[in-house]
Amino acid sequence: MNKLLDGISASATVAFNNMAKKMKQEGKSIVSLAGGDPDFETPKRIRDALSSAVSSGKTHYCDSRGITPLRERIALKLKTENGISCTADNILVTPGAKYAIYLAVMSICSAGDEVLLPQPSWVSYEAMARLAGAVPVGFPLSASDNFILTEALLESYITERTRLLIINSPNNPTGRVLTASEWEAVRSVVKKHDLYLISDEVYEKIIFDGRKNISPASFEDIKTKTITINSFSKSYAMTGWRIGYMCAPKFVTELCYLQLSHEISCTNEFVQYAALEAFNCEEESAAMCAEYERRRDYLVQEISSLPGFKVIKPEGAFYLWVHIEHENMDSSALAMWLLEKAGVVTVPGDAFGKGGEKCLRLCFAYSFSDLEEAVRRIKKCL
Ligand code: GLU
């Protein structure tokens, strides 16, 4: 076995989502709040564009970097919406943002390099760092001060081997959105220590209470060190289409292209043509966000009223990070307990690293009635 796989287990978010789907197929009475997969249908015009692309023969190998019209459209979006000056040459289209992150980590890190990860953080960053032979260095953010990131905290984890920092805002699983001053802290540390920064912005359009996403690649002084990751999955309910992208300095894009060309040749051609239509679906995307906000408000109110359950109101993304006071149960035991007693599937917090030991992640990308049913079941079993 390749030693790099030592100690890596399958993605908990994927595993719990798959488990819930399987249990449903078997006819078990469960409510899943596990996988971060929007319950909305992909907007019709995108589905129609897919049919047209297939009928018109867009069913072959295509440019490994991504079809030109899509890369140009992504570059225009990043310029106009995110303030990132870039061209199609900076863009690489990938089957999902996840693969873009993996390629970027592989391109940047050598064996023994350290990758800084504020935690709790999404389950796959740590595994990706390990797969690259790098060393993930998770540092806990504190729920008691709303997971605030400071320059002093970042500095305290920097060593000679620190190479890369990964930030995800809006954050999975905490729902935190970095403020301008937190981004200033990141910017200062990246500059001072000449780090690379991966900014995972896949939840940029799921952001609440009038907040705005900040893209660090819009800061000219760290632009050449920043890799912006995005996807169509969450913004347009397109998780199953597997399509995402990166925007990076050209030499990083080229290193990623090199790997992609050997590993998968290219991203599905017809999916890329369909994805072009997503840029005409901002209304649909905003409507989904409004509904997520309504669900967030409901879930926060209900879950925070339960004895021993503490939540922090998510500022973006579609996850509720719940801390449960319990002397004898860790997060896995809590998740099993909820599954067995209430038939509600969640993801145990320890999968997200330090700080998740007594936590569960509840996803509210499920229908309102599913959320109501989950709350009813949890209340009953308590
Ligand atoms: N990102 C989603 C989640 O956290 C989907 C599963 C995965 O790829 O991790 O649930």
Boltz pocket constraint, residues with backbone or C-beta under 6 A from the ligand:
constraints:
  - pocket:
      binder: B
      contacts: [[A, 11], [A, 13], [A, 14], [A, 34], [A, 35], [A, 36], [A, 37], [A, 98], [A, 122], [A, 124], [A, 172]]
      max_distance: 6.0
